[in-house]
């Protein structure tokens, strides 16, 4: 049984390696924490050979700055370590439909490359970034179909970059989400989908009318059958990563504890950003395990919020209708964790290893 296979669950893959980040420590100490977690989780990058290509997939749903998007610091540290080990690094994503749209005619709105710069992530790595939507509608994406898919009847379209690289590392941020409740490791992979596949999974979720409105000028089918499989469809996107996903690595010295990273879904509701006294860097080769730790962190931070911030979140939960307020239910009843267990991507035996 391969320890690199995302879907061959074993005891070792349930481990989440965690490093505390005390508030206001030096940037150099944060960099060391990221490095330690990366190397520990990967057993000193044992899978990397000189000349291998590694795709880093940050959360770049918008041009917003961290923690709406991935921290520039984690992008920098991981890129530098990989290159020092002889890897070729590609940083790639496609921003959300509120900021970037495309169809068979080409890109109709926005540019993920610009958002990479405006988010603060680019730094000296601008030339390493690939905007998936800029690769072409047919030329840039392939149809992924597999017996593993239980909720995508006709498969979905994925960026060709996924096929071209040797390894993939997810770099999510920790945030709530207006539609999905939370946006963490699993949700991060939505960025590899072509626009029509994005519209298809959104059809099963809350606030779909707003997504359709954003796509009104696109020549794409917008009428999909609602099968109530929003979270399952999101999780199953991970199957397209094949056995190339090496880990999800989270850096969270700031967290969005309410609403979500994009204010367009529910205008007027702004996320509450919290800088905890003790943030975390954590990673795992098992997505379910790292998702659990991220949700646990969100719950802990949310419980400490004031009444006003919680009232706004309560309003969103009511408007959404398919999510529950953080901390008001057993953590394993979270939609992502519940769906992950249902789809046999892990179990509840998560081991947290503090470094």
Buried (B, 14 or more C-beta within 10 A) or exposed (E): EEEBBBBEBEEEBBBBBBBBBEEEBEEEEBBBBBBBBBBBBBEEBEBBEEEBBBBBBBBBBBBBBBBBBBBBBBBBBBBBBBBEBEBBBBBBBBBBBBBBBBBEEEBBBBBBBBBBBBBBBBEEBEEBBBBBBBBBBEEBBBEBEEEBBBBBEEBBBBBBBBEEBBBBBBBBBBBBBBBBBBBBBBBBBBBBBBBBBBBBBBBBBBBBEBBBEBBEEBEBEBEBEEEEBBBBBBBBBBBBBBEBBBBBBBBBBBBBBBBBBBBBBBEEBBBBBBEBEEBBBBBBBBBBBBBBBBBBBBBBBBEEBEEEBBEBBBBBBEBBEBBEBBBEEEBEEBBBBBBBBEBEBBBEEBEBBEE
